Amino acid sequence: MRFTDSDFPRWQAENWKDAPQNPVIGYFETPEAGYAIGDPQILVPGEFDAKWHAFYHGFYRDFEPFYHHLVSDDGLEWRLKNKWPWRVNPSFLFHDDGRWILYCTCITTREQWDRYEAHNIICARTSRDLETWSEPVEILTPQLPWEREYMPLGYVSIEARNPCVVKLAENRYRLYYSAGTVKLDKCGYEEPKYIGFADAESPLGPFVKHGTPILAPDENIWYRNLGAGAIKVFSYGDKYVALYNSIYTDAAGYQHSAINVLLSADGVEWQEAPYNPILAPTGDGGWKGAFVYQLDLVRWNGDLRVYYNGRDKWKDGIEQIGLSVLENDDSPVKKLWDL
């Protein structure tokens, strides 16, 4: 079905206000060129305890990865609670049947590389208390031709990454994920080319892949002319709404990422909001001057908050996490889990 403009939430760019404290999550050490933290997952008070909680991945000198857990009284000022030396990239926090599940983009070990010939696969850890986590179990690997695509520009990267899991109904779960890569030549790293999904009767699988991408680069969409990026999916009344960060090249040949809105009747066929993008790089050399990346969306006191990471420049850029707020939003958007 085709949606009209009035079917979309009123999430136009002009309705979002940047928090004056931005970036609200930075570094607990002096940042250096190439440092990056991002892909935040946020719990508001009442979802776990009376505190705000933030989870995100990051890497520092020599690209050594860590996973972080922060707590806050207001969602603005944060303090570090845990820092785990996990070999993970973008992750997604989910709740089901009394347990927390952290779906992680896992950097493969030598043994996993020998088995899958992939640099990133999707794994999951479980916890009851957000402090003690199980060992990771493998959830999804890149096997299909489109999942293993890459641009032959030096470094080869084959990946399944950026998980997002939603509960559709009793014993029905869907894992949205990114795969295939495009090279950002101005940055020296890669970003996701396609978005697909897989379904299962358990949140830990086995997941059966849909088989073909549901989002791909489109030269007719200027903000998605290079890559589809990654997606977060929510319920929206009897429909689905999603935020995704598309990858694009501008007229001068520089790559960017921006956050956009999608709407769907079935979670498979998606339509772009007529007002996209809603959160775009500023181009001013500030903390999100070049890129606006992955995100989490939460509701607090009648407002919507989007936490996301931004990058200041291309080569040797620094990535931090910021916040934009849409006040007095009455849209029926909800997370698709069992809380």
DASUL-V290056 format. One record per residue. PHI is phi in whole degrees, 0 to 359 (none if undefined). OMEGA is omega in radians with two decimals (none if undefined). Layout:
# DASUL-V290056
phi=PHI omega=OMEGA
phi=PHI omega=OMEGA
This chain:
# DASUL-V290056
phi=none omega=3.08
phi=257 omega=3.13
phi=269 omega=3.01
phi=270 omega=-3.12
phi=302 omega=-3.09
phi=286 omega=3.10
phi=286 omega=-3.07
phi=279 omega=3.05
phi=296 omega=-3.12
phi=276 omega=-3.05
phi=249 omega=3.14
phi=303 omega=-3.07
phi=307 omega=-3.07
phi=290 omega=-3.13
phi=272 omega=-3.11
phi=263 omega=3.12
phi=243 omega=3.07
phi=289 omega=3.05
phi=296 omega=-3.13
phi=295 omega=3.13
phi=278 omega=-3.03
phi=304 omega=-0.14
phi=287 omega=-3.04
phi=282 omega=3.04
phi=234 omega=3.10
phi=244 omega=-3.06
phi=246 omega=3.05
phi=266 omega=3.04
phi=214 omega=-3.12
phi=290 omega=-3.11
phi=291 omega=3.07
phi=237 omega=3.13
phi=306 omega=3.13
phi=95 omega=3.09
phi=296 omega=-3.14
phi=209 omega=2.93
phi=232 omega=-3.11
phi=179 omega=-3.12
phi=56 omega=-3.05
phi=290 omega=2.96
phi=238 omega=-2.94
phi=238 omega=2.96
phi=247 omega=3.11
phi=269 omega=3.10
phi=306 omega=-3.10
phi=101 omega=3.11
phi=277 omega=3.03
phi=233 omega=3.05
phi=213 omega=-3.08
phi=273 omega=-3.10
phi=256 omega=2.86
phi=278 omega=3.08
phi=228 omega=3.06
phi=233 omega=3.07
phi=233 omega=3.12
phi=198 omega=3.10
phi=263 omega=3.09
phi=188 omega=3.05
phi=219 omega=-2.99
phi=231 omega=-3.11
phi=306 omega=-3.11
phi=62 omega=3.08
phi=58 omega=3.09
phi=285 omega=-3.03
phi=276 omega=3.05
phi=218 omega=2.99
phi=240 omega=-2.95
phi=242 omega=2.99
phi=230 omega=3.13
phi=244 omega=3.04
phi=233 omega=-3.07
phi=205 omega=3.05
phi=268 omega=-3.05
phi=222 omega=-3.11
phi=79 omega=-3.12
phi=241 omega=3.11
phi=255 omega=-2.97
phi=240 omega=3.03
phi=230 omega=-3.07
phi=285 omega=3.10
phi=254 omega=3.13
phi=218 omega=3.08
phi=217 omega=-3.05
phi=258 omega=-3.14
phi=278 omega=-3.12
phi=273 omega=3.11
phi=273 omega=-3.07
phi=230 omega=3.02
phi=243 omega=-3.04
phi=309 omega=-3.06
phi=226 omega=-3.09
phi=215 omega=-3.11
phi=259 omega=-3.02
phi=222 omega=3.10
phi=236 omega=-3.14
phi=204 omega=3.02
phi=54 omega=3.04
phi=80 omega=3.14
phi=229 omega=3.05
phi=264 omega=3.10
phi=236 omega=3.09
phi=254 omega=3.08
phi=274 omega=-3.00
phi=242 omega=2.86
phi=281 omega=-3.02
phi=261 omega=3.01
phi=289 omega=-2.99
phi=290 omega=2.99
phi=281 omega=3.11
phi=299 omega=3.13
phi=296 omega=3.11
phi=293 omega=3.08
phi=299 omega=3.12
phi=298 omega=-3.10
phi=277 omega=-2.99
phi=246 omega=-3.03
phi=50 omega=3.14
phi=221 omega=-3.12
phi=271 omega=3.11
phi=224 omega=3.02
phi=229 omega=-3.13
phi=259 omega=3.12
phi=234 omega=3.13
phi=220 omega=2.98
phi=240 omega=3.13
phi=238 omega=-3.12
phi=203 omega=3.00
phi=258 omega=-2.99
phi=236 omega=-3.13
phi=66 omega=3.11
phi=238 omega=3.12
phi=260 omega=-3.04
phi=242 omega=3.06
phi=291 omega=2.97
phi=292 omega=-3.10
phi=290 omega=3.01
phi=245 omega=-3.10
phi=285 omega=-3.07
phi=245 omega=-3.05
phi=205 omega=3.13
phi=232 omega=3.14
phi=281 omega=-3.11
phi=236 omega=-3.10
phi=288 omega=-3.10
phi=306 omega=-3.11
phi=290 omega=3.11
phi=290 omega=-3.06
phi=256 omega=3.12
phi=291 omega=3.02
phi=205 omega=3.09
phi=271 omega=-3.06
phi=283 omega=3.14
phi=238 omega=3.13
phi=83 omega=-3.03
phi=296 omega=3.10
phi=266 omega=3.10
phi=225 omega=3.11
phi=248 omega=-2.91
phi=213 omega=2.71
phi=245 omega=-2.92
phi=205 omega=3.03
phi=52 omega=3.13
phi=289 omega=2.96
phi=213 omega=-3.09
phi=248 omega=3.09
phi=232 omega=3.05
phi=262 omega=-3.08
phi=273 omega=-3.12
phi=194 omega=3.09
phi=302 omega=3.12
phi=60 omega=3.04
phi=224 omega=-3.09
phi=231 omega=3.12
phi=232 omega=3.08
phi=253 omega=2.96
phi=274 omega=-3.10
phi=206 omega=3.08
phi=253 omega=3.11
phi=202 omega=-2.98
phi=71 omega=-3.11
phi=224 omega=2.98
phi=237 omega=-3.09
phi=271 omega=3.02
phi=266 omega=-2.98
phi=292 omega=3.11
phi=281 omega=-3.10
phi=249 omega=-3.11
phi=89 omega=3.07
phi=221 omega=-3.05
phi=243 omega=3.05
phi=225 omega=-3.06
phi=291 omega=3.13
phi=265 omega=-3.04
phi=234 omega=2.96
phi=235 omega=3.09
phi=226 omega=3.08
phi=208 omega=3.08
phi=216 omega=-3.08
phi=245 omega=3.14
phi=206 omega=3.06
phi=265 omega=3.09
phi=224 omega=3.13
phi=294 omega=3.09
phi=254 omega=3.04
phi=86 omega=0.17
phi=286 omega=-3.14
phi=266 omega=3.11
phi=257 omega=-3.05
phi=287 omega=3.01
phi=298 omega=3.00
phi=109 omega=-3.14
phi=234 omega=3.13
phi=295 omega=3.02
phi=259 omega=3.01
phi=222 omega=-3.10
phi=214 omega=3.05
phi=304 omega=-3.12
phi=217 omega=-3.08
phi=293 omega=3.11
phi=273 omega=3.07
phi=248 omega=-2.95
phi=300 omega=-3.11
phi=271 omega=3.06
phi=223 omega=-3.05
phi=279 omega=-3.13
phi=241 omega=-3.10
phi=205 omega=-3.13
phi=277 omega=3.13
phi=75 omega=-3.08
phi=218 omega=-2.93
phi=229 omega=2.93
phi=233 omega=-2.99
phi=244 omega=-3.12
phi=223 omega=3.00
phi=279 omega=-3.14
phi=215 omega=-3.00
phi=65 omega=3.09
phi=266 omega=3.13
phi=237 omega=3.06
phi=238 omega=3.02
phi=237 omega=-3.12
phi=222 omega=2.94
phi=245 omega=3.11
phi=218 omega=3.14
phi=255 omega=-3.14
phi=283 omega=-3.13
phi=245 omega=-3.10
phi=213 omega=3.05
phi=248 omega=-3.13
phi=274 omega=-3.05
phi=296 omega=3.13
phi=271 omega=3.11
phi=91 omega=3.11
phi=264 omega=-3.14
phi=271 omega=3.14
phi=214 omega=2.96
phi=221 omega=3.12
phi=217 omega=-3.13
phi=264 omega=-3.06
phi=227 omega=3.14
phi=250 omega=3.03
phi=234 omega=3.07
phi=228 omega=-3.08
phi=211 omega=3.03
phi=272 omega=-3.04
phi=231 omega=-3.10
phi=78 omega=-3.12
phi=243 omega=3.10
phi=266 omega=-3.03
phi=242 omega=3.10
phi=239 omega=3.13
phi=289 omega=3.01
phi=295 omega=-3.08
phi=291 omega=-3.06
phi=254 omega=-3.12
phi=298 omega=-0.12
phi=282 omega=3.09
phi=257 omega=3.07
phi=227 omega=-3.02
phi=234 omega=3.07
phi=297 omega=-3.03
phi=276 omega=-3.13
phi=70 omega=-3.06
phi=252 omega=-3.12
phi=83 omega=3.12
phi=283 omega=-2.99
phi=298 omega=3.06
phi=237 omega=-3.07
phi=293 omega=-3.03
phi=247 omega=-3.05
phi=218 omega=2.91
phi=236 omega=-2.94
phi=248 omega=-2.95
phi=288 omega=-2.72
phi=206 omega=2.83
phi=221 omega=-3.12
phi=242 omega=3.12
phi=225 omega=3.06
phi=254 omega=3.11
phi=212 omega=3.10
phi=52 omega=3.09
phi=84 omega=3.11
phi=255 omega=2.94
phi=257 omega=3.06
phi=238 omega=2.99
phi=249 omega=3.00
phi=263 omega=-3.06
phi=204 omega=3.08
phi=258 omega=3.11
phi=234 omega=-3.12
phi=237 omega=-3.02
phi=281 omega=-3.10
phi=206 omega=-3.01
phi=273 omega=3.14
phi=296 omega=3.12
phi=61 omega=3.10
phi=290 omega=3.10
phi=242 omega=-3.14
phi=248 omega=3.11
phi=223 omega=-3.03
phi=248 omega=3.13
phi=236 omega=-3.03
phi=218 omega=2.96
phi=235 omega=-3.01
phi=237 omega=2.98
phi=247 omega=-3.02
phi=280 omega=3.01
phi=54 omega=3.11
phi=270 omega=-3.14
phi=248 omega=-3.14
phi=291 omega=-3.07
phi=274 omega=-3.09
phi=285 omega=3.13
phi=214 omega=3.01
phi=287 omega=-3.10
phi=264 omega=3.00
phi=217 omega=-2.93
phi=259 omega=3.02
phi=274 omega=none
